[in-house]
């Protein structure tokens, strides 16, 4: 007699199992992911399942099952023809963070392949793809075949989120937005690893940001996420290392697409703001060590410094931009990048030291300058010459220069810019940029 087919557990049973503190098997996770992909699980039950996991949590093994199944729910780019080690960089998205624009070409010239594909949770108000729009004619909307070919040829490509990669993550992310479950460590971990490994990476260097410039506001939550990603990566037999970094004030001295591309070019010359140079160095060292192209800390440091100082990382950036249709003249001469028509100083309201900067307020102000109420993006606008925490100010001295094209947008954005800075009579103690390393 033929064996009776094992009946799949009901969705109600699976929700109740987690509600009562149970742990899922790999078959149960596969059942849920397949049902979401095939539109068999109603949205109200998907929502209940998300929230139950949000409050009850998931074990590292359960998250690994979920990441694996989400990865297999769509296309998986097999980069067997790319001989160099393939390491992705994941960041939780931070105000003023343009390190990926630097680390992609830097890694490529150091012998590492970096398939950089944007993710939703890597975009805190402005994505890398939006920043790259400041370069005329550049194309970031790459199909998977083109993306693979560019990584194979140039060692790096900058691509938009692709709906064929981990489609179940897309569905769950949109639903998490609707029901207030974005800051879920299990779902961020599974979504990140599913997406990175599906887009061709063998290992991931993670930059988990915390503070007012990130969607993770608490340092302990950031540390938990860093530990979760590295632990689950190990279970999946992949290499992962994470840095937890402070993003209460913006990284660098400017925000806005054109201005940030200009700052990225400075960094690729081994110049630019100290905090960004420091972060590029630390993340770059982790990438080349994880990839195995540098053995010791000293060797990793020398490798990163060499490629920044000898101009090879900048040349590689030009190659990648040219391969994606961008005009490289703006890299040779950043003054040719889009420029705003007007510039205005924001004066310090009193004397004192810059005590805190709300990076999120600054980013929202820049977003208003760039989009207004419409959806046409203006890459030329932003803020520059940002004074950093600890800077001594006289009354009337500029806290920043605002570059704008529209008076109405400026008026609306100004409220956010003014609210971002707090001055105090005493110099604050500087916060460390890297809070913790997790491997």
N, C-alpha and C positions, 0 to 999 in steps of 0.2 A: 504493500500500500504506500503511495507517495506521502511524503511528510507534509503536514499542514503548514501553510505559510504563516510565519510569526506575525501577529497583528501589531502594528505600530501603536505605541501608547497614545492616548488622547492628549490634546493640547492642555485641557483642564488638569489632567493628571500631572503633566510636566510642570505646569505653573505651581500647582499645589506642592509638588515634591520640593521645589526650591523654597517655597514659602515656609515649609516645615523644616528647613535646614538640610535637606538632602543634597547629594552630589551627583551630577550627571555622568553617565557613561559616554564613551565616544559615539555609540549608536544613537543615543538620545539627542546629543548635540547635532549629529548629522540629520536626524529626523526633523529637528526644528529648522535648521538652515535650509534644507531641501524644501520644506513646507513654505518658508518665507519666499524663496526664489520662485517656486511654482505657484505662488499666490493662493495656497491652500489654507494658510493660517490667517484668519481674519485680523484686520488691523487692531481691533480692540484687544484681542488676545496677545498679539505681538507687543502692544503697549503694556499689558499686564505682566508679560514675561520680562520685558526690559526693566520695569520698575521693581519687580521682585528681585531680580539680580542686582539692581542698583542698591537696594537696601540690605539684602542678605549677603552680597558679595559672591565671588567665585574663587575656587582654588586655582593655583597656578596650572595644575593639570587640566582643569576644565577650560581655562582660558586658552591653553595650547590646543585643545581639541577644537575650540571655536575658531581660533586663528587659522588652523589648518583647513577646516571646512569652508570658512569664508574665502580663503585663498583659492580653493578648488572650485568655488561657485562661478568663476569666470575664467578668462584667459590667463595663462601663466607663461611669461616670456622665458623660454629656456635659452640662456646665453652660453651654451656649450662652446660656441665658436669664438667667444671672447676669452682669450687665454689669461689675461691679467685678473687679479683678484677683484671681485665686484662688491664694493662697500657702498651702502646708501647712508645718507645723513638725514636724520629726522629731528625736527625742532617743533616744539609746541607753539611756535609762532610768537614773536616778540616785537614790540615797537622799536624800530630802528635797526632790526637785525637784518643785515645783508650778507651774513657769513656764507650762506649756501652759494651765492653768486661768485664768491672767492674760492671756496673750498672745492667746488666742482672742477674748475680748470686746474687748480693747484694739485688736486689728487690725480687728475689725468696725466699731468706732466711728471708726476712722481711714480707713475707705473700702476695706478689703481684705476679701475673703471667705476664711474659713479653715475648710475642711471637715475637722475633727479626728476621725479614725478611729483607734482604738487598733491597735497592732501587737504581735505577741508579743515582739519584741526591744526594745520600748519599755517593757517592764514588768520592772524589776529588783525582784522580790518583791511590789511593790504597784503596781497600775495606776491611771490617772486615773479609770477607771470605778469602781473600788473606793473611791477617795477621795470621789467624788461621792455614793456611797451614804450618806454622813453627812447628806446633805440629804434629808429625808423625801419619799417618793413620786417622786423623780426617776427618769426612764426613759431609760436609755442604750442599750437593746437596740432600735435603730431599724432598720426596713427601709429599703432603698435609696431608695425613692420619698419616704418621710417625711424621711430624712436630707437629700436634695436640696432638698426644699421648705423645710426649716428653714434651710438655708444660704442659699437664695434670699431668704427673708423677713428673717432676723435677721443674716445675714453670718457665722454660725458655728453649729456644732452639735457636741456631744460624743457620739460613738458608739462602741459596742463593735466589735471586729473582726467583719467580716461574711464568711461563708464563700463568698459569691458573688463577692467581690473577690479576684482573683489566687489561685484555688483551688490551682494548682500550687505556689505558695509555701507554702500550708498543708501539703501533702503532704511537700514537701522539708524544711520546718522540723521536722515531727514525726520524720522519718527522721534528720535531723542531730542531733536530741536523743538518739536511740537509739544513734547510732554515734560520738558525741563530736566532731561537726563544727560545733558552733554558731559558734565564732569564725572563720568563713571570710569574708574580706573580699569575694570575688566574690559569694557567696550573700547576704550581708547587703546589699550594694550593689544587686544585682538585685532582691532581695525588697522592699527599701525603696522603690525608685523605681517598681517595678511597682505596688505597693499605693497609693502616694501619687498617681500619675498616673491610676490606674484610679478612684480616689475623687474625681476632679474637679480636682486641683491642676494649675496651669500651671508652678509653680516651688516650690522647697523650701528653707527655711532649716533647716540641720542643726546640732544640738548634740551633738557626739561627746564623751562623757564618758570619762574614764579614772580609774583608781584603785580603791581597795577598796570604793567605793560603786557600782561599775559592773561589768558583765560583761567590760569591756575593762580589763585590769589595767596595761597598759604604754602609756606616753605615745606611743611611736613607732608602736605598732599603731593607736592612735587617730588619729594624723596620717595614716597610710596610708589608713585608712578614709575620713577626711574628703576626702583627695585623690581617692580612687577614686570617691566619690559625685559630687563636683563635676565630675570629668573625664567620667564616663559620662553625667551629666546634660547636659553640653555636646554630646556626640555625639548624644544624643537630641533636641537642639535645645530643651532646657528650661533655665530659669534656676535655678541652685543656688549657694548660698554656705554655708560651714561654719565653725563655731567649735569649737575643741578646748578643752574645759574640765576643770578639776581637780575630781574628786569623791572625794578620799581622806577628807575629813570631810563630814558631811551638809550639805546646803544648808539654810540657815535654822536655826531653833532648836527645831524639833519634828518628830516622826514619828508617823504614825497618822492615819487618815482625817479625823476630826472636827477634830483639832488643826491638820492641814494646810489644811483648808478655811478655818479661822479665819485662818491666816497668809496664805492667798491673798486673803482679803477685805481684810486690812491692806495688802497690796501694791497692791490695786486702789484704795486710798485714797492711794497714794503714800507709804505708811509701811512698817513691817516691817523685817526684818533686812537689814543693809547688803549682804551678799553676794548675796542674792536680788534686792534692788533693782537692784544693779549688773548682774546677769545679765538681768533683765527689760528694763532699759534697752538693753543691748547687742544682745540678740536682737530686741527691738522695733524698734530702729533698722535692723537688717538687713532685717526684714520690710517696713517701709514704703519702704525704698530699693529693694529687689528688685521690689516691686509698682509702683514708679514714682510713688507718691503723695507722696514727698518726694525732692527732688533731691540736696541736699547733706547732709553729716554734721550740720551745724548745724540745718538744717531738720528732719531726721529726729529729732534729739534734742528739739527744741522740740515736735514733733508728739506724741511719746511722753509727754513730761513733762506737756503740756497735758491730755491725756485721763486721765492718772492723777490730776492735782491738781484738775481741775474736777468730778470725780465721774462723768463720762460713761461711763468704762470699767466702773465699778461698776454703774451703771444698766443697761448693756448685758448684764452678767453676770446681773443679775436677770431681764431679758427672756428670755435664753436658758434659764435655769433654769425660769422659768414656762412657756415653750413646751414644755419637756420634762417638764412635770407636777410639778416640784419646788416645795416650800413656800418662798417667798421671805422669810417672816418671819424665818428663821434668818440671812438675809443682812443684814437690817435690824438684828437683834439676835443676834450670834454666840453669846451666852450661852445661847440656846435650842437650839444644836446638841447632839447627844447627849453626855452627860457620864458619865465613869466614876465608880463609887461611892467608890473609894479612891484615895489618892495617897500615894506613899512617896518619900523622898529617897534618892539613892545617894550616900553620903558619899565624899569623896576619902580614899584610904587613907593619904596622907602629904602633906606640903607640897611645892610645886614648881609648875612651869608645865605646862599641857597640851601635851605634845610631839607626840603623834599620836592620832588617833581612827580606829578601824577601823569605817567606816560600814556595811560589810556585816554585822558582828557586831550592831550596833545594830538594823539592819533585820530580822535574823533573830529577835532578841528580841521586837521589836514584832509580827512575824508570829505568834509563839507566843502572845502576849497576845491577838491578834485572832482566831486560828483554833483554838489548842490542838491537840487531836488530831482534832477534827471539821472540818466544812466550813462551819459557820454563822459568818458574818463579824460581828465586833463592831466597829462604826465608832468607838465611844467611847474605846477604849483607845489607849495610845501613850506617848511620852516627850516632855517639854517642858522649856523652860529649859536646853537643852543648852549646856554650856560649850564654847567654840570653842578651836581650837588657838592657843596663845600666852597664854591666860588664866592669871593667877597664882592659885593655890589655896592655902588653908590646910587643914591636916588637919581632916577632918570637915565641911568646906564641901560643899554639894551639887553634884555634877557634872551632875545632871539630876533632874527630877521624873518619877516613873513613875506613870502613870494606869492603873489596872487594875480588873477586876471579879471575878477568880478567883484565889484564893491559890495553887492548884496550878500554874496557868499562870505566875504571877509567879515562883514558886520556880524553874521551869525556865528562864524568860527571863532571870532575874537572872544566871545564869552567863555569858550572852552580853554583858549590859550591863557586868559587871565586867571582862570580857576586852577590851572595846572601847577603854578609855582607858589611855594610858601617860603618866605624869608624869616630868619630868626637872628637874634643878636650874637649867638655863639656858633662857632664852626661845628658842624656835626661830625661824628666819627665815621670814616668811610666804611661802607659795607663791602665784604669780599665779593668779587664777581663770581667766582666758582665756590659754591657752598659745600658740595660733596661730589665725590667720584664713586660710581657704582659699577662694578665689573663682575 
